[in-house]
Amino acid sequence: MLKEIREVVYLALMASLALAISACGSTPTVIPVSTHTDFGNFGNPELVTIQGYTGLTEDPYITSDEKYLLFDSAGSSNVPISLFYAKKIDYKTFSFVGEIQGIGATEALSAAAPAIDTAGNLYFLTPRYASQGISIAQGTFTDGVVTNLAPVVGISKQQSGWFNMGAIPSRDGQYLVFTDNGPRAVKSADLPPGESSIVIAAKNADGTFTRLANSDELMKNVNTVRGVLNFSYGGGLSSDDLEIFFVAPLFGDPDHSIYVARRASITEPFDVAQKLDTGPGGPAGLAEGSSISLDGKHFYYHKVVDSGLSTARTALYVLSRQ
């Protein structure tokens, strides 16, 4: 997410996450094996149009059936962030439907960064469960309405100053990729003041999650991109779990670059990541996003096209696999 939204939502979450509760101790689920190895390449950035909508747009996420594009209104420090959806006309053109119902949007109940699995389980960032040390919520999405709202249990470190963001489920719903955010233990002028590392957890039968015991090993090439330890975020998996898309900014450089890392089997760590060509950057050089279509043909993200003190205007883009 953008700097302005980090200040409004994320820092508010950090201030609220002061509880220290023991972590979940469930046994991690064993990851299955896949044989898919045809990755291809992405190119040709194209502007995504949402007909009938003129507000702020960030964090696009395409549903598995490609019927809807979900997104949020992040980018302004003056108003709560809401979740919206638009109906697909073609891969780069959508018709605005409206705000996702059942979530609400007040200063205390803002919602951002929606992501959804094939079964309709929606995940998003919110401060509504901050008193429980939880920053990610889930619910059931059906044609623009969310029911069964609840906190996501099992991924929070439950340590003061730490919170999660960027929670994106695998398409089959069996895994949740998310980001741990917190203060950096060793301070240095060459390092960002905080840590941001990508983690993967498995879903349990009761709907809770358990961090994989080998998550750090699986993500070792993801969380060290650009030579900066633990400053990657926004990870999202392809439908076969063999590709991960994520953001890896360079500290002191406004360029927030989107990377992809691949592997031949989902029992193995991701390989060395490669930068996606997301096209010319805006004034702040930001490009962020992690939504790949179920068939792997289209990747959705947002870029800053204008940045101000209180508002950062972004536009949505799509890359096509060649």
Buried (B, 14 or more C-beta within 10 A) or exposed (E): BBBBBBEBBBEBBBEBBEBEEEEBEBEBBEBEEBEBEEBEEBEEBBEBBBEEBEBBBBBBBBBBEBEBBBBBBBBBBEBBBBBBBBBBEEBBBBBBBEBBEBBBBEEEBBBBBBBBBBEBBBBBBBBBBBEBBBBBBBBBBEEBEBEEBEBBBBBBBBBBEBBBBBBBBBBBBBBBBBBBBBEBEEEEEEBBEBBBBBBBBBBBEEEBBBBBEBBBEBBEBBBBBBEBEBBBBBBBBBBBBBBBBBBBBBEEEBBBBBBBBBBBBBEEBBEEBEBBEBBEBBEBBBBBBBBBBBEBBBBBBBBBBEBEEEBBBBBBBBBBBE
